[in-house]
């Protein structure tokens, strides 16, 4: 590809409460170089094993509440056969939830904009009661406009 561009940086998100959080604006604000690309990809990699990244509903917050409820119903705390419990009853369930959801998303870019659908947003799923700040490696590649 001629006129190719690569950029990588770490975005640190402030600590969030347990649940599913829309972080699209934080991501876009942290990487203004998106606007310079005619076509490309933004890859986001979460550097944690007790949280997750996903693309989902960005308008109705009840979707995020329902996602949290489903994950908590499906992977229960204080499960008697869990042995990884030193860091608390939410720790092993958080690792399972992270594995189910995944820690990365890739979003196409066209004409300087993320190609998210009308009702799509980038969501950080915080599976710990006190997960702390979260780091995302953002890698931007594409053709400069």
C-alpha positions in Angstrom: 0.0 0.0 0.0 1.4 3.4 -0.9 1.0 6.2 1.6 0.7 3.8 4.5 0.5 4.8 8.1 1.0 3.0 11.4 0.5 4.3 14.9 0.4 2.5 18.2 -0.2 3.8 21.7 -1.5 2.7 25.1 -4.8 4.2 26.2 -5.3 4.1 30.0 -9.0 4.2 31.1 -9.8 5.4 34.5 -11.2 2.8 37.0 -14.8 1.9 36.3 -17.4 0.1 38.4 -18.2 -3.4 37.7 -20.4 -3.6 34.5 -20.4 -2.8 30.8 -19.3 0.7 29.9 -19.5 2.6 26.7 -15.9 3.9 25.9 -16.2 4.9 22.3 -15.6 8.6 22.9 -12.6 7.9 25.2 -11.1 5.8 22.4 -11.8 8.4 19.7 -10.5 11.2 21.8 -7.2 9.3 22.6 -6.5 8.7 18.9 -7.3 11.8 16.8 -5.1 10.4 14.0 -8.2 8.3 12.9 -9.4 11.4 11.0 -6.3 11.4 8.9 -7.0 8.0 7.3 -8.8 7.4 4.0 -9.1 3.7 4.8 -7.7 1.5 7.6 -8.2 -0.5 10.7 -8.1 0.3 14.4 -7.2 -2.7 16.5 -7.8 -2.5 20.3 -6.1 -5.0 22.6 -7.0 -5.0 26.3 -4.0 -5.9 28.5 -6.0 -7.6 31.2 -7.5 -11.0 32.0 -10.4 -9.9 34.2 -12.1 -7.5 31.8 -13.2 -7.6 28.1 -13.9 -5.6 25.0 -16.9 -5.9 22.7 -18.9 -4.0 20.2 -22.6 -3.7 21.1 -25.6 -1.4 21.6 -24.6 2.3 22.2 -28.0 3.9 22.7 -30.1 2.0 25.3 -28.1 1.5 28.6 -30.5 -1.4 29.5 -28.6 -3.6 27.0 -25.4 -3.1 29.1 -27.3 -3.8 32.3 -28.8 -7.0 30.8 -25.4 -8.1 29.6 -24.0 -7.7 33.1 -27.0 -9.6 34.5 -26.6 -12.5 32.0 -22.8 -12.8 32.7 -23.4 -12.8 36.5 -26.1 -15.4 36.1 -24.0 -17.6 33.8 -20.8 -17.4 35.8 -21.6 -17.3 39.5 -19.3 -16.2 42.2 -18.5 -18.5 45.2 -18.7 -21.5 42.9 -17.5 -24.3 45.2 -15.2 -26.0 42.7 -13.2 -22.8 41.8 -9.7 -23.0 43.3 -8.4 -19.6 42.1 -10.0 -17.6 44.9 -7.0 -15.8 46.6 -8.0 -12.4 45.1 -11.6 -12.6 46.0 -14.8 -14.3 44.9 -15.1 -12.2 41.8 -11.6 -13.1 40.5 -12.1 -16.5 38.8 -15.5 -15.6 37.4 -13.9 -12.5 35.9 -11.3 -14.6 34.1 -14.0 -16.9 32.7 -16.1 -13.9 31.6 -13.0 -12.3 30.0 -12.4 -15.6 28.1 -16.0 -15.7 26.9 -16.0 -12.1 25.7 -12.5 -11.7 24.5 -9.9 -8.9 24.9 -9.8 -7.4 21.4 -11.8 -5.7 18.7 -10.9 -4.5 15.2 -12.9 -1.6 13.6 -12.6 -0.5 10.0 -12.0 3.1 9.1 -13.2 5.0 6.1 -12.9 8.7 5.3 -11.5 9.5 8.7 -14.3 7.8 10.7 -14.7 4.5 12.6 -17.2 2.4 10.6 -19.4 1.5 13.6 -23.0 1.0 12.8 -25.7 3.4 13.9 -26.3 1.6 17.2 -22.8 0.2 17.8 -20.3 1.4 20.4 -17.1 0.1 21.9 -17.8 -1.4 25.3 -15.4 -2.2 28.1 -16.7 -5.0 30.3 -15.3 -4.6 33.8 -15.8 -8.0 35.6 -14.1 -7.1 38.9 -15.6 -5.2 41.8 -12.4 -3.2 42.0 -10.5 -3.7 38.7 -8.6 -0.5 38.7 -7.5 1.4 35.6 -7.4 -0.6 32.4 -4.9 -0.3 29.5 -5.7 -0.8 25.9 -3.1 -1.0 23.2 -4.5 0.8 20.2 -2.9 0.1 16.8 -3.9 2.2 13.9 -3.0 1.3 10.3 -4.1 2.5 7.0 -3.8 4.8 4.0 -3.4 8.5 4.7 -6.0 10.8 3.1 
